[in-house]
């Protein structure tokens, strides 16, 4: 018998169980089950800590400012340094995910993230914290897009939107718990120790990496694409057997015509239909995450500096907005399957645009900069922008073929990191100078940009196979 383990993907018969087309067709008709839950549990735990760390420094930023005696503008540079690292990590490690597999790169990202979290906790100056956050960002920037790519490649077309968005909510749960843990720490230990312990919690993903090493399967779609047909077939057989054990009757797979295998070149991202999608996604990611990090990173500090709230009360309001985000993401999981990805994204950006306009009118035209106005504006922004935050990782992975999905997803999400660098860099000085109205104009303006782009260039992917979308 011919060994298919290391042959070229085109050597496999079109209808062989482990061929690229058959693996995709078989996965698309399998309902969500225990196999998916195991993958989501491992990847979701990593994504939870990614979200936790994404906001952990922000919620204790005023304490860090006091510890190192720096300005908010200087603190913004520390935050931006972390996002620069994430930008580099997303592109570099995203490329490795397509070359060496999703599993190995996910584990590597977790290890980098965990070890540098310990270093951040022991930072002795603002400069050392900036350097450690920069290096830590290499792992942080790669984890979420790689995890999102892997889970998308195991989901069937009928449930991919709903399950993909619910999985992505793990990031928002991390955002939700960070201020809660910060509130508990600041209430029980000294401020200097509290922020160090909060950042040090990031060491826990090291255990996620160990768990993934033993329990996380490699993407069957990626294995088939790389010519490792027997391994791909074995993973899909496990999924089919698990579905059969629950009494599910699976339809016969109907594969799409097999596309000619070719090596991925980075230039593909900017050619043909993929070029148009790349440009569209670049605008969407940049716009969405400029708003997301603009309000989530600086809103706690706005409550303190502009709204004159104590830091503990500021953290409590951040927790309340976190509840709004989680509710919205749960609703988004239903929305993307009911009305589609494009309308969902448009609705989210539109709500955030209106919220930015409201914040500007109230703080500049009316002159009301009370914490109540800031909180209301923050809730409205969170209500809208949480929809793109929940949908974009899944939506991006849907728009590209397997051979380039990891790199494309990571590269697109790197624009979020770029926005995250620019957002603190611009908003920090505005906060120092009291330009709160201008902050809301910026956030609303970028939300408007996202709404216009998705309305003009959006591609609907609801209830379509990944291979059909990327053909």
TIZA-716262 format. One record per residue (C-alpha): residue in three letters; x, y, z. Coordinates in steps of 0.2 Angstrom, whole numbers, plus 5000, padded with zeros to 4 digits. Layout:
<nodes>
AlaXYZ ...
</nodes>
This chain:
<nodes>
Unk500050005000 Unk500650174996 Unk501150285011 Unk500250445010 Unk501150515025 Unk502450625017 Unk501850634999 Unk501350794989 Unk499450834992 Unk499050814974 Unk499550634975 Unk498050594985 Unk496450534976 Unk495150664975 Unk493950554985 Unk495150474996 Unk494650495015 Unk496150605019 Unk496250705003 Unk496050895005 Unk494350904998 Unk493650755007 Unk494350815024 Unk493450985022 Unk491850905016 Unk491850775030 Unk492150915043 Unk490751025036 Unk489450905040 Unk489950855058 Unk488950935072 Unk489751015086 Unk490250885100 Unk491550835113 Unk492950845100 Unk492551025097 Unk492351065116 Unk494050995120 Unk494851105107 Unk493851255112 Unk494351225130 Unk496251225127 Unk496251365115 Unk494951465124 Unk495951455140 Unk497451535131 Unk496251665123 Unk495551705141 Unk497251745147 Unk497651845132 Unk496151955135 Unk496551965154 Unk498252025150 Unk497652145136 Unk496852255149 Unk497752215165 Unk499052355164 Unk497652475159 Unk496552445174 Unk498052475186 Unk498852615175 Unk498552755187 Unk499552645201 Unk500952605189 Unk501052795185 Unk501152835203 Unk502452695206 Unk503652755193 Unk503152935194 Unk502852955175 Unk501553045165 Unk500052975156 Unk500953005140 Unk502452905146 Unk501252765152 Unk500452765134 Unk502252725127 Unk502252575139 Unk500552515132 Unk501052555114 Unk502652455116 Unk501652295121 Unk500652325105 Unk502152345094 Unk502752175100 Unk501052105096 Unk501152175079 Unk502852095075 Unk502251925084 Unk500651915074 Unk501551935057 Unk503051825061 Unk502251685071 Unk500751685059 Unk501951645045 Unk502651505055 Unk500851435059 Unk500651395040 Unk502351325038 Unk502551215054 Unk500751195060 Unk499451285071 Unk499751175086 Unk501651205088 Unk501551395085 Unk500051405098 Unk501151325111 Unk502651435107 Unk501651585109 Unk500951535126 Unk502751495132 Unk503351675127 Unk501851755134 Unk502051665151 Unk503851685154 Unk503851875150 Unk502351895161 Unk503451845176 Unk504751975170 Unk503452115169 Unk502952075187 Unk504752105192 Unk505052265182 Unk506152385192 Unk505852545181 Unk504652605168 Unk505952565155 Unk506152385160 Unk504252365160 Unk504252445142 Unk505552315136 Unk504752165144 Unk502952215137 Unk503752235120 Unk504452055120 Unk502951985129 Unk501952055114 Unk502751925102 Unk501751785111 Unk500151885114 Unk500051945096 Unk500051775089 Unk499051675101 Unk497251735097 Unk497351735077 Unk498151555078 Unk496951495090 Unk495451565080 Unk496151485064 Unk496351315071 Unk494551305079 Unk493851375063 Unk494651235053 Unk493751105064 Unk491951185063 Unk490651135051 Unk489851275040 Unk488151275048 Unk488851305066 Unk490451395062 Unk489851575065 Unk488851535081 Unk490251425089 Unk491651535083 Unk490951685091 Unk490551605107 Unk492351535108 Unk492951705105 Unk492051765120 Unk493451695130 Unk494451845126 Unk493051955133 Unk492951855149 Unk494751885151 Unk494352075149 Unk492952055162 Unk493951965175 Unk495552075175 Unk494752225184 Unk493852105196 Unk495552025201 Unk496352205201 Unk494952265213 Unk495252115224 Unk497152145224 Unk497152335227 Unk495952305242 Unk497052175250 Unk498852225247 Unk499852375243 Unk499652465227 Unk501452425221 Unk501252245225 Unk499452235217 Unk499952275200 Unk501452165200 Unk500352015206 Unk499052055192 Unk500352055178 Unk501251895186 Unk499551805184 Unk500051795166 Unk501251645170 Unk499751525170 Unk499751505151 Unk501351405154 Unk500151265160 Unk499051295145 Unk500551255134 Unk500851095143 Unk499051045141 Unk499051085123 Unk500650985120 Unk499750825125 Unk497950855121 Unk497750985106 Unk497550905089 Unk498350985074 Unk497251055061 Unk496550915049 Unk496351035035 Unk498151095037 Unk498850915038 Unk497850865022 Unk498551025013 Unk500350975018 Unk500150795011 Unk499950715029 Unk498350625023 Unk498350485036 Unk498450595051 Unk497150715044 Unk495950565041 Unk496350495059 Unk495750665067 Unk494150665056 Unk493750485060 Unk493850535079 Unk492550675076 Unk491450555065 Unk491550415079 Unk491050545092 Unk489550605082 Unk488950425079 Unk489150385098 Unk487850525101 Unk486650445088 Unk487050575075 Unk486750515057 Unk487950605045 Unk487650645027 Unk488750575014 Unk490150705011 Unk490150794994 Unk491850864991 Unk492151024981 Unk493251004966 Unk495050994972 Unk496051154970 Unk497851134963 Unk499051134977 Unk500351274977 Unk501551344989 Unk500951504998 Unk501851664993 Unk501551825004 Unk501151924988 Unk499551824987 Unk498851925001 Unk498852074989 Unk498252004973 Unk496651964965 Unk495151934976 Unk496251904991 Unk497052084989 Unk495252164989 Unk494852065005 Unk496552105013 Unk496252295010 Unk494452285017 Unk495052185033 Unk496452305036 Unk495252445037 Unk494052345048 Unk495352285060 Unk496152455062 Unk494552545064 Unk493852415077 Unk495352405088 Unk495752585088 Unk494052605096 Unk494152455107 Unk495852495114 Unk495452685114 Unk494052665126 Unk494552505136 Unk496352565140 Unk495952745144 Unk494152745151 Unk494752685169 Unk495952835169 Unk494552955162 Unk493452905177 Unk494852955189 Unk495653105180 Unk494153185172 Unk492653105182 Unk493553125199 Unk493152945204 Unk494252845216 Unk495252705207 Unk494152575216 Unk492552645209 Unk493352665192 Unk493752475192 Unk491952435197 Unk491252535182 Unk492452445171 Unk491752275177 Unk490052335173 Unk490552375155 Unk491352205155 Unk489552135158 Unk488852235144 Unk490252165132 Unk489851985137 Unk488051995134 Unk488252075117 Unk489451945112 Unk488251805117 Unk486951895106 Unk488151915092 Unk488351725091 Unk486551715087 Unk486551865076 Unk487951805064 Unk486951655059 Unk485351735059 Unk485651885048 Unk487451855042 Unk489251925046 Unk489152085035 Unk487552155043 Unk488152115060 Unk489752205058 Unk488852355050 Unk487652365065 Unk489052365077 Unk490152495069 Unk488552605067 Unk488152595086 Unk489952645091 Unk489852795079 Unk488252855087 Unk489052835104 Unk490652935100 Unk489553075093 Unk488553065110 Unk490153075120 Unk490753225110 Unk489053325111 Unk488953295130 Unk490753335135 Unk491053475123 Unk489453555118 Unk488553525134 Unk490053535145 Unk489653385156 Unk491153285160 Unk490453195175 Unk490853005177 Unk488952965173 Unk489153035155 Unk490852955153 Unk490152785159 Unk488552805148 Unk489652845133 Unk490852695137 Unk489352575138 Unk488652635121 Unk490352615113 Unk490552445121 Unk488852395115 Unk489252425097 Unk491152385095 Unk490952225104 Unk490152145089 Unk491652175077 Unk492752115091 Unk491751955092 Unk491551925074 Unk493151985065 Unk494351835070 Unk493051715064 Unk492651815048 Unk494451845043 Unk494851655044 Unk493351625033 Unk494051725019 Unk495651635014 Unk496251465009 Unk497051345021 Unk498751365014 Unk498751545019 Unk497451555033 Unk498651565047 Unk499751705040 Unk498251805033 Unk497251795050 Unk498851845059 Unk499251985047 Unk497552055047 Unk497452055066 Unk499152145066 Unk498252295060 Unk497352285077 Unk498952295086 Unk499552445075 Unk497952535080 Unk498252485098 Unk499952565096 Unk499252725089 Unk497752735100 Unk498652755117 Unk499952865108 Unk498652995103 Unk497452975118 Unk498752985132 Unk499253165128 Unk497453215125 Unk497053145143 Unk498453245150 Unk497853405142 Unk495953375146 Unk495453345128 Unk494053225132 Unk492853285118 Unk494253255105 Unk494453075112 Unk492653035108 Unk492753115091 Unk494253005087 Unk493352845093 Unk491752895083 Unk492652935068 Unk493552765066 Unk491952675070 Unk491152775055 Unk492652715044 Unk492252535049 Unk490452555045 Unk490752625028 Unk492052495023 Unk491052345028 Unk489452425019 Unk490452445002 Unk491652295002 Unk490952165014 Unk490851985008 Unk489451875016 Unk490051705022 Unk488551635031 Unk488251445029 Unk489651425016 Unk491051305017 Unk492851375019 Unk493351305003 Unk491951384994 Unk492251555001 Unk494051554997 Unk493851474980 
</nodes>
